[in-house]
Amino acid sequence: MLNLDTHVLIHALDGSLTVAEMAAMSEDSNWGVSAIVLWEIEKLYEKGRLRFGLDHPLMAKPVALLQVWPITPEICLNLRRLDFDSDPADALIAATSLTHNVALVTRDRRIRTTTLFQCLG
């Protein structure tokens, strides 16, 4: 199982993954996202930075196949353990990987410095 950050999920849907991201994601086709990723997608759509929202078939169909991890008290408690500074949404995405012991596919350099869980991409 892989945890995808918001931008990696968007790049997967629009076909613009890097070679490293494609390799990581082809090795494990079980993908999940933190619930905050869905919120970020809608905010990006609202701001005009994405062409489609979650209700558009090009977004809705693939998203329906993902494991969506809710934001739980355990994930929030694991925010304290993170060994890097980040914005709240990215911190929740990272804490999701930490809590569920799954690798995170991300381009975020701050997150990739962690020693708490595996980062791919």
N, C-alpha and C positions, 0 to 999 in steps of 0.2 A: 504494500500500500504506500502511495506517495501523497503528500500534502502539497497542493499547488498554491502558490501565492496568486494574488489577483492578476498581476500582469502576465504571469506565465500561463494562467488559464486563458486569458484574452489572446495571447500569442498562439496558443494551441488551437483556439477556435478560428483564428484568421490565417493560420498557416505560416506564421513568421517566427517559429521557434529557432533557436540556435542549434547547431549540430549537437552540442553537448546535451541540451535539453531534450532533443529528439531521442538521443541515445538512451538517456536515463528513463524517459517516459515509455520507450518501446520495450525496455527490459521489464517494466512493471506497469501493466495496463490498468491496475486498480488505483483509481485516483480519487482523492477526497479534497475537500476545502473546508475551512472554517466558515461558519455562518456569516462572519463579518465580510467575507469575500463577496457574498451576494449583495450585501448593503453597498460595498464599494462599487460594484458594477452598476447598480442603479444610480448612485451618485455621479459616476462618470457619464452615464447616459443623460442624466438630468442636466449636467453642465455642458453637454454637447461634445464630450470627448470620446464617446462611443456612438456608433450609428444605431445600435440595437439595445433595447432593454431586455430584461429577463423574460418578458412576455412574447418576444419575437421568436418564431420557430427556429431561426438559426442559432439562437442562444438557449431557448427553453429545452429543446430536445437533448443537446449534449449535457446541459446542467442537470437534467432529470436523471442522468445515469451516474452522477457523482455521489459519493458518500458525503453528506454534509454533517460536519460535527457541530453540535450546538455549543454555545459559550456557557460553560459550566463553572460552578464554584472551584472545582479542581484546576481548571485552566486558568482562572483568575488568580488563584493562589500561586500557580507556577509562574506568573508574571514576575514575582519577586525573585525567582531564580535566574532570570535571563541575565546573560553576561555582556550585554550590549545595550546601547540606547537606541530607541526607535519611536516612531509615531505609534499611537495606541492601536490602530488596526494591524500594523505589521507585528507589533508585540503580541497581540492575540493570535495571529496566524502562527507565529513562532512558538508560543506557549501551547498551541494545539499539537504541534509536532512533538514537543517535549512531553506533554501529557500522554499522548497516544503512542509514543515511541515509534514515530514514522519519520522518514526522511522528508525534508522540505525542498521543493524545487523552487529556487528563487534567483533573481539577478541582484538582489539587494546586497551590496557589499558590507554594510554594517551587520546584517544578519549572518552573512557567510563567515564572519569571524568567530562565531560561537564554537565552543567545544562541548556543548550540551547534547547536541543531536547532529545527525548528518545532513549536510546541505549539498544539493546537486544542482547542476545547471551551468 
